[in-house]
């Protein structure tokens, strides 16, 4: 990694291009402070530039990333190679970033398949199995300030003046006061995908568990929607921000497809040497009034099935993090984590990160947690791979970001939908144990569809 200071983007580009050998390329990034802008307006402007967009917001931290365009993508069938490719990219990059804050410098955003061994279907054909995208324009907005990183991949044949002029023109457009598209398409078709077969699969899972082949299996299903017109991603994000104030809001666009959601479940966050993971398993609805809400929460805290499910996740995450941390702190008991539609059992796991460790190593170790796969992991994954009706794609898998300062955060992509023009596929899952009732599990998934279904007009 080459650090550059006190230069303009054009002068940096000129030096880099002049020093490149033929057929070689190098990533160049330039970070600067900018006036605060509405991240959704910035996101919307990218639509009119016909560039792929990405969005990430940690609402609790008031931290937002908006990516426009694609300076470079790392695509790998094998998720274990992402770390090496990312480090190699940074080692050759030229970075002008005097701030060293999270979300500045070269920043990549992306996601992964839930199960790389599961056969792909047409549903996810526009998404790579594992991808990290370095946007051409990355806006970072935190509670205090806003920063813009411009990144471009150059070769020895490029014209630094022409590149600089084109980037400047697009940047000016992105910061215009663009109005958000406000459309409210009506749902004209709603299809529960093979509900009876799904319930039969739940029964198979309970038999599988009763025979001692697993302790828990998480099964997911799909709800398909068709609308009167194309769904605008900006409008969906705006409604998610309003309705899910304690979730991670994300969107990742690939051409006409966009994977979008509001997940409450952090997988791992690394900032400096501090690591934070989240155990979120066990679910109940919210009450219609305070008394009912408290009663539902009390039942959840004392429900044997949900506490057992939660403890699976806590122990797995704790054991998985021990090799990466000098010390680990885990509370003895879970608390309630309340969202607008749902409440969950919640236990944070904190640790001091060892030197030379990478967030990629932690992601690979933790995914999938028992909350999304099951326990034991391999036995549960084998059952899901062979019996589940759904191609999960990026659903239930890590989605997040990492920067050149070695800060990053990944969440678990649940409470989500794949938007495809005037169609959408929603995803939800539940943990099956030996005494699970198929009808009750079906109802739990119905509740978990609500956060996305409500913002889509359902």
C-alpha distance (Angstrom), angle and dihedral (degrees) to the residues before:
residue distance angle dihedral
X1 . . .
X2 3.79 . .
X3 3.80 115.6 .
X4 3.81 116.6 -149.4
X5 3.80 125.6 -169.2
X6 3.80 138.3 -173.2
X7 3.79 98.2 11.9
X8 3.77 136.3 115.8
X9 3.77 121.2 -114.7
X10 3.79 91.5 -111.0
X11 3.80 94.6 51.0
X12 3.80 90.8 47.9
X13 3.80 91.1 49.7
X14 3.79 91.6 49.7
X15 3.81 93.5 52.7
X16 3.78 93.5 46.0
X17 3.83 94.9 47.0
X18 3.79 92.7 47.4
X19 3.79 90.6 52.4
X20 3.80 96.8 49.0
X21 3.77 122.5 104.9
X22 3.82 118.4 -131.7
X23 3.82 114.2 -79.1
X24 3.82 90.9 16.3
X25 3.80 125.4 114.2
X26 3.78 135.4 -168.1
X27 3.79 135.7 -165.8
X28 3.81 115.3 -122.2
X29 3.81 123.1 -169.6
X30 3.78 132.4 -176.2
X31 3.83 123.1 -168.9
X32 3.80 125.5 -164.3
X33 3.78 139.2 164.1
X34 3.79 115.1 -103.1
X35 3.77 137.4 -176.1
X36 3.77 113.3 -85.1
X37 3.78 113.8 -90.8
X38 3.77 133.0 -177.9
X39 3.84 102.9 -94.0
X40 3.81 91.3 -146.7
X41 3.79 91.5 54.9
X42 3.80 88.8 50.1
X43 3.82 88.7 49.5
X44 3.80 91.9 48.9
X45 3.81 91.8 50.7
X46 3.79 89.2 58.7
X47 3.81 88.8 62.0
X48 3.80 90.6 60.8
X49 3.82 90.4 49.6
X50 3.84 87.8 56.0
X51 3.79 92.0 -125.0
X52 3.80 128.2 139.0
X53 3.78 110.9 -103.2
X54 3.79 137.0 -153.6
X55 3.78 131.7 -168.4
X56 3.79 134.6 -168.9
X57 3.77 129.9 172.9
X58 3.77 129.8 174.6
X59 3.78 97.6 -161.0
X60 3.80 93.8 -168.7
X61 3.83 91.3 55.4
X62 3.82 93.8 36.8
X63 3.80 87.8 -129.3
X64 3.81 121.7 144.5
X65 3.79 134.8 -177.2
X66 3.80 123.5 -171.3
X67 3.79 119.1 -175.6
X68 3.80 124.1 -164.3
X69 3.80 123.4 -172.1
X70 3.76 130.1 -11.2
X71 3.80 124.4 -85.7
X72 3.79 93.0 168.6
X73 3.82 138.3 -11.6
X74 3.77 130.5 -156.2
X75 3.80 109.6 -153.6
X76 3.78 120.6 179.9
X77 3.78 135.7 167.7
X78 3.79 87.7 -154.2
X79 3.84 111.2 61.2
X80 3.81 91.1 -159.6
X81 3.81 89.4 69.5
X82 3.81 94.8 59.1
X83 3.81 92.9 84.6
X84 3.80 94.1 52.6
X85 3.81 92.7 45.8
X86 3.82 91.2 48.1
X87 3.81 93.2 49.4
X88 3.81 91.7 46.7
X89 3.80 90.0 51.2
X90 3.81 92.3 51.8
X91 3.80 92.9 46.0
X92 3.81 89.9 61.2
X93 3.80 97.9 37.7
X94 3.80 127.6 105.9
X95 3.79 109.1 -138.8
X96 3.79 128.2 -170.3
X97 3.79 104.6 -172.1
X98 3.82 120.8 137.4
X99 3.84 93.2 175.9
X100 3.83 108.1 61.3
X101 3.80 90.2 -163.8
X102 3.78 124.9 146.4
X103 3.79 109.1 -82.3
X104 3.83 95.9 22.7
X105 3.78 130.3 104.0
X106 3.78 115.0 30.4
X107 3.79 107.1 -10.5
X108 3.78 126.9 -175.3
X109 3.78 126.1 -165.8
X110 3.77 126.4 -169.5
X111 3.76 151.9 112.1
X112 3.77 147.0 -124.0
X113 3.79 141.6 -129.6
X114 3.77 115.6 -93.6
X115 3.79 90.7 -131.3
X116 3.82 119.7 11.1
X117 3.83 89.7 -165.2
X118 3.82 94.4 58.6
X119 3.81 114.9 99.4
X120 3.80 112.3 -105.4
X121 3.79 121.8 -123.7
X122 3.80 132.2 -159.6
X123 3.81 89.4 -95.1
X124 3.82 92.6 77.8
X125 3.81 99.1 27.3
X126 3.82 93.8 122.7
X127 3.81 93.5 54.5
X128 3.79 125.2 80.4
X129 3.79 117.8 -131.1
X130 3.82 90.5 -113.7
X131 3.78 124.7 4.9
X132 3.79 140.0 171.4
X133 3.80 114.4 -171.9
X134 3.79 123.9 -162.6
X135 3.82 103.3 -154.9
X136 3.78 120.3 -139.9
X137 3.80 87.9 -131.1
X138 3.80 120.6 29.9
X139 3.79 118.7 -177.5
X140 3.80 117.1 -163.8
X141 3.78 118.6 -168.8
X142 3.79 121.7 -179.2
X143 3.77 131.5 170.9
X144 3.78 93.3 -77.4
X145 3.81 111.5 25.8
X146 3.79 148.8 4.7
X147 3.80 129.5 -123.9
X148 3.79 132.6 -171.8
X149 3.79 124.4 -153.3
X150 3.80 117.2 -165.5
X151 3.80 114.2 -162.7
X152 3.78 129.6 -176.7
X153 3.79 135.2 172.9
X154 3.83 109.9 -134.4
X155 3.80 136.5 -170.4
X156 3.80 132.3 -161.7
X157 3.83 90.4 -97.8
X158 3.80 95.9 56.9
X159 3.81 124.6 109.7
X160 3.83 109.4 -129.1
X161 3.81 93.2 -158.0
X162 3.82 93.9 51.6
X163 3.82 92.0 46.3
X164 3.79 92.2 48.2
X165 3.81 92.4 48.9
X166 3.81 92.8 49.1
X167 3.81 92.4 48.4
X168 3.80 91.2 48.0
X169 3.81 92.2 50.6
X170 3.81 92.7 50.5
X171 3.79 92.1 44.2
X172 3.80 91.1 54.2
X173 3.79 90.2 51.6
X174 3.80 92.8 49.4
X175 3.80 90.6 55.1
X176 3.79 95.1 49.4
X177 3.79 117.0 112.8
X178 3.79 93.6 -97.7
X179 3.79 115.9 -178.4
X180 3.77 117.6 -127.2
X181 3.78 116.6 -113.4
X182 3.78 107.5 -113.4
X183 3.78 112.9 -161.9
X184 3.77 128.9 148.2
X185 3.79 107.2 -162.0
X186 3.77 116.0 -162.8
X187 3.79 121.6 -125.1
X188 3.81 108.2 -119.5
X189 3.81 98.4 172.0
X190 3.80 132.3 30.9
X191 3.80 119.8 -176.6
X192 3.79 126.4 -174.5
X193 3.81 100.8 -152.6
X194 3.83 110.2 -124.4
X195 3.82 96.5 -37.3
X196 3.81 96.4 177.9
X197 3.80 92.7 48.1
X198 3.79 88.6 49.4
X199 3.80 90.9 54.0
X200 3.81 89.0 49.4
X201 3.81 88.0 54.0
X202 3.82 88.9 53.3
X203 3.81 88.5 54.1
X204 3.81 90.2 49.6
X205 3.81 88.9 51.2
X206 3.83 92.6 52.0
X207 3.82 89.4 50.6
X208 3.80 90.1 47.2
X209 3.82 90.0 52.2
X210 3.82 94.1 43.5
X211 3.81 89.3 55.2
X212 3.80 89.2 58.1
X213 3.82 97.7 -109.6
X214 3.82 93.7 119.6
X215 3.80 141.0 -1.0
X216 3.79 97.5 -141.8
X217 3.81 138.0 3.8
X218 3.82 124.3 -167.3
X219 3.79 113.8 -144.5
X220 3.79 123.9 -168.0
X221 3.77 133.1 -166.3
X222 3.80 140.2 -167.7
X223 3.80 134.3 -120.2
X224 3.81 114.9 -163.3
X225 3.79 123.4 -153.1
X226 3.78 133.8 -172.1
X227 3.80 122.5 -162.1
X228 3.77 137.8 -160.7
X229 3.81 90.0 -114.1
X230 3.80 143.3 1.3
X231 3.79 114.6 -58.6
X232 3.82 113.6 -122.1
X233 3.80 111.0 -136.8
X234 3.81 94.4 -149.4
X235 3.78 91.4 60.2
X236 3.80 91.8 49.2
X237 3.81 91.1 50.7
X238 3.80 91.9 48.9
X239 3.80 91.5 53.2
X240 3.80 92.4 45.7
X241 3.79 90.0 52.2
X242 3.80 89.7 52.5
X243 3.79 97.1 43.8
X244 3.83 102.6 35.9
X245 3.82 105.9 45.2
X246 3.82 95.2 160.9
X247 3.82 98.8 47.2
X248 3.78 138.9 87.3
X249 3.80 107.8 -104.5
X250 3.81 114.6 -153.0
X251 3.79 142.4 170.1
X252 3.79 130.7 178.6
X253 3.78 118.6 -174.5
X254 3.78 127.4 -156.0
X255 3.78 109.9 177.7
X256 3.82 108.1 -64.3
X257 3.81 92.9 -10.0
X258 3.79 124.6 82.8
X259 3.80 128.8 -177.0
X260 3.81 107.7 -150.6
X261 3.76 136.3 169.2
X262 3.78 152.7 136.2
X263 3.78 110.6 -119.9
X264 3.81 125.0 -177.1
X265 3.79 92.4 -164.1
X266 3.79 121.2 95.9
X267 3.79 114.8 -164.6
X268 3.80 98.1 -170.3
X269 3.79 140.5 -26.1
X270 3.79 124.5 -164.0
X271 3.80 121.6 -168.7
X272 3.77 117.8 166.2
X273 3.80 101.9 -41.3
X274 3.80 96.8 -29.9
X275 3.80 119.7 107.0
X276 3.80 124.7 -165.7
X277 3.78 127.6 -176.0
X278 3.78 130.5 174.5
X279 3.79 132.6 -138.1
X280 3.80 107.5 -154.5
X281 3.81 114.3 166.6
X282 3.78 132.0 130.5
X283 3.80 119.0 60.1
X284 3.81 139.7 -153.8
X285 3.82 133.1 165.8
X286 3.80 123.1 -105.0
X287 3.79 117.9 -105.0
X288 3.79 125.6 -113.4
X289 3.83 89.8 -123.5
X290 3.79 137.0 18.5
X291 3.80 95.3 -95.9
X292 3.79 93.6 50.1
X293 3.81 91.1 43.4
X294 3.81 91.6 52.8
X295 3.80 91.1 47.4
X296 3.82 92.1 51.3
X297 3.80 90.3 47.2
X298 3.82 91.7 49.3
X299 3.81 90.9 50.8
X300 3.81 90.8 49.5
X301 3.81 92.2 51.2
X302 3.81 90.2 52.5
X303 3.80 100.5 35.6
X304 3.82 110.1 120.3
X305 3.81 96.0 -149.9
X306 3.80 94.4 48.5
X307 3.82 94.5 42.9
X308 3.79 89.8 50.8
X309 3.80 90.6 49.3
X310 3.80 90.9 48.7
X311 3.80 93.6 48.3
X312 3.81 90.2 54.1
X313 3.80 88.7 59.3
X314 3.82 95.6 43.7
X315 3.80 94.5 52.1
X316 3.79 94.2 43.7
X317 3.82 93.2 51.0
X318 3.81 93.4 44.2
X319 3.81 92.6 50.6
X320 3.80 92.6 43.9
X321 3.81 93.7 52.6
X322 3.79 96.8 49.0
X323 3.81 93.4 85.9
X324 3.82 91.8 52.5
X325 3.80 100.2 44.3
X326 3.79 136.8 65.5
X327 3.80 89.7 -149.8
X328 3.82 136.0 4.2
X329 3.80 130.8 -154.4
X330 3.83 119.5 -160.1
X331 3.84 123.8 171.8
X332 3.81 115.5 -125.8
X333 3.81 96.1 -126.3
X334 3.81 135.6 30.5
X335 3.79 123.9 -117.1
X336 3.80 131.2 -152.8
X337 3.80 119.1 -87.0
X338 3.79 107.3 -161.6
X339 3.80 124.1 -155.1
X340 3.79 127.7 176.2
X341 3.82 95.5 -92.7
X342 3.80 103.1 15.2
X343 3.79 144.1 31.2
X344 3.79 125.7 -148.5
X345 3.78 140.7 -169.0
X346 3.81 106.6 -104.8
X347 3.81 134.1 -165.6
X348 3.84 122.4 169.6
X349 3.82 119.4 -147.4
X350 3.81 116.0 -156.5
X351 3.78 129.1 -172.6
X352 3.79 144.8 167.5
X353 3.81 106.7 -113.6
X354 3.80 118.1 -127.6
X355 3.80 118.1 -125.8
X356 3.81 118.3 -95.7
X357 3.79 92.0 24.7
X358 3.81 121.1 126.5
X359 3.78 133.4 -145.9
X360 3.82 86.8 -128.5
X361 3.81 90.0 63.1
X362 3.80 90.8 52.7
X363 3.81 93.0 46.9
X364 3.80 91.6 52.1
X365 3.79 91.4 47.2
X366 3.80 95.5 48.9
X367 3.79 101.3 39.8
X368 2.91 120.6 126.4
X369 3.79 100.3 23.2
X370 3.81 118.0 -159.5
X371 3.82 86.3 -101.3
X372 3.82 89.8 67.8
X373 3.80 104.4 23.1
X374 3.75 113.2 19.5
X375 3.78 141.3 -124.9
X376 2.98 128.8 -39.3
X377 3.77 88.9 27.6
X378 3.80 102.4 -140.8
X379 3.80 95.2 42.6
X380 3.82 90.9 49.2
X381 3.82 93.3 46.0
X382 3.79 91.3 50.6
X383 3.81 90.7 53.6
X384 3.82 91.9 47.1
X385 3.80 91.9 47.5
X386 3.79 92.8 51.2
X387 3.80 102.3 35.4
X388 3.82 111.2 25.3
X389 3.81 114.1 101.7
X390 3.81 94.1 -148.3
X391 3.80 133.2 85.3
X392 3.81 96.1 -142.8
X393 3.80 95.4 -167.8
X394 3.81 105.8 172.7
X395 3.80 93.2 -12.9
X396 3.81 112.2 114.6
X397 3.81 91.5 9.6
X398 3.82 133.2 108.0
X399 3.80 116.8 -73.0
X400 3.79 123.5 173.3
X401 3.78 148.1 89.8
X402 3.81 144.5 -82.1
X403 3.80 130.8 -166.6
X404 3.80 137.0 -156.0
X405 3.82 89.6 -101.5
X406 3.84 87.9 66.3
X407 3.78 92.8 -111.3
X408 3.77 117.6 131.4
X409 3.75 148.5 142.1
X410 3.79 135.2 -152.9
X411 3.78 127.7 -168.8
X412 3.79 131.3 -169.8
X413 3.81 109.0 -101.0
X414 3.81 101.1 -127.3
X415 3.85 130.2 132.7
X416 3.77 85.3 46.7
X417 3.79 146.8 134.4
X418 3.78 138.5 -157.7
X419 3.81 108.2 -132.8
X420 3.79 115.9 -154.4
X421 3.79 110.5 176.2
X422 3.81 107.0 -76.4
X423 3.81 92.4 -3.6
X424 3.78 135.4 72.2
X425 3.79 137.9 -172.9
X426 3.81 116.5 -152.1
X427 3.80 122.3 -161.2
X428 3.80 133.8 -154.8
X429 3.79 135.6 161.1
X430 3.79 142.7 -173.4
X431 3.78 137.9 -157.7
X432 3.81 114.1 -106.1
X433 3.80 119.9 -155.7
X434 3.81 129.6 173.8
X435 3.83 95.8 -83.2
X436 3.83 96.3 42.7
X437 3.79 118.2 135.3
X438 3.84 114.1 -139.6
X439 3.81 93.5 -142.5
X440 3.81 92.1 50.1
X441 3.81 91.6 47.9
X442 3.80 90.3 48.9
X443 3.80 89.0 52.9
X444 3.83 90.8 49.4
X445 3.81 90.8 55.3
X446 3.80 89.6 47.3
X447 3.81 88.8 57.2
X448 3.80 91.1 47.5
X449 3.81 90.8 55.2
X450 3.81 90.2 60.4
X451 3.83 101.3 84.1
X452 3.82 91.9 58.4
X453 3.79 96.1 31.6
X454 3.81 92.9 54.6
X455 3.82 94.2 54.0
X456 3.79 90.4 46.9
X457 3.78 92.3 56.2
X458 3.81 99.8 -98.0
